[in-house]
Amino acid sequence: MNGLVEWLTRRTLIAALIAGGAARLVSALVGLGFHARDDYFHVLAPALAWLDQPGFVWETSDLPGAGLRSQLVPRLSELVVYLSRTLGVSEPESVLRVLHMVAGAYSLLAVWAMWLLASRLLTPRGARIATWLTALHFAMPYLGTRLLIEAMAIPPLIFGLYFATMAGLAALFAGLLIGLACWLRYQVAVLAIGVAVHFVLQRRWRELGYLAAGGLLALAVQGCFDTSTVGVPFLPLWNNIMANAAPHEALTRMSPMTYVWIWLVLTIPPVTVTLIPAMWREARPLRLIWLPFFMFVIAHMLIPHKEERFMAPALPLFLIMLAAGLVRPMRPAFAVWFVAVHAVALGITVTHRSQAGQRAALTHLRRDPDARAIVAMGPEMPSFFLGDRGLTVRRNGEVDAVWLRRTMRDLDAAGEHANRFLAYASDGFKVALLLEAMALDCERKAVFESSFFDQLAYRLNPEHNRRRGPIVLWTCERPEVAHAKVFAPATPR
């Protein structure tokens, strides 16, 4: 045992990569699902459309968020899906696992980058802690496999910070890599500004020039890519800025203090009372880390639209400060509690199947030979999970009698009679009344429950977490169709 401990200590990076890789593999294979709707509609949906619909133009499509993001990540996802299909992997869940495994492998670069960065900023013990936190902190394997937008920016950001610790021409690579991170997640630009301010305060004018040159080079590459994909340089960036300047009323809004509470929870109360002072004392010299971090958090506090995932790119900076604080001895009871909470949380996050009820309902429809057209009032419909059935889908975000009647009329006129209806369980009574008023013969309904933790999140905040709640599926027919089925003559054998 002592030999193993010594080996792990001397070979921190190798051991952390192995352990982090195992955690990410479990997350990809077992913890099926997306963290956020954007990871499907802004990444996988356009990737699938490009593969299946020659001539598809994402920016002018009716996909949610079309035109708000660069095509870089969706195009990379398209390549992964194409290779999966080429190798014979076609079942939706299996393709998703392959995509998550590739994303998880990419996220391991953050472990290597953190080892390099922390080795320059912290004591050897602090560097080991930071590396292990990047590999196995309960948020990192989860985000690295299932958050296909914000988490993609983490590896180049950490590598960029590593080069920013050096003098001379290295700052050029810092600017280039941080610029790449900004391309992957535009809001990372706030962190880039923080790094530039750090250089100004240190009077590192030459490095500031190199940093700017590297950032401009990254911008030039991004502009060329945008021109080749959407025809106008930086058009997705501009659309994103305009959308965030006047966010849609349906987007999530939280208190400005929301992000402060998130970071405090990550210090694991009641350990917080001793850990926060230790983090401040030890990390105070690390202005390259805490200045961009605080600027990032404050900037997002001022933006009306808030989601917890927006903090993901800043998580590695928090982990460095956390590692600095953990170098100081901690009371035994606090240490046991801190490690136990992280171990349990890691087990939960890598095995958690988010929005399982939605996928179960869509998988059921994919395997339903009698399903013709589907009408959803509330639940989102990632057609990816319906496979290649070619089922007609109509969806409205709310229960609306006028919309339902018009949709049914349009489907009937097209010869596609809807016979499957979906709704959130909370709207089940209203939808059942509407189906009855439409003179539909609904012979049965099925309820698809989500995982335990999704159910818990739904019960704590039903309005914000509706998509994590149970989903109801009605199997319906028009009375004349149902009557014809009952009295249809037997098929000769």
PyMOL commands that set and color helices and strands:
alter all, ss='L'
color gray80, all
select helices_A, chain A and resi 2-10+12-29+37-52+58-60+72-86+92-107+109-121+124-136+139-146+150-164+170-184+186-201+205-229+235-245+258-265+272-283+287-302+308-326+332-351+356-366+383-386+401-413+425-437+452-460+466-468+479-486
alter helices_A, ss='H'
color red, helices_A
select strands_A, chain A and resi 373-377+392-396+418-424+441-448+471-477
alter strands_A, ss='S'
color yellow, strands_A
deselect
rebuild
show_as cartoon
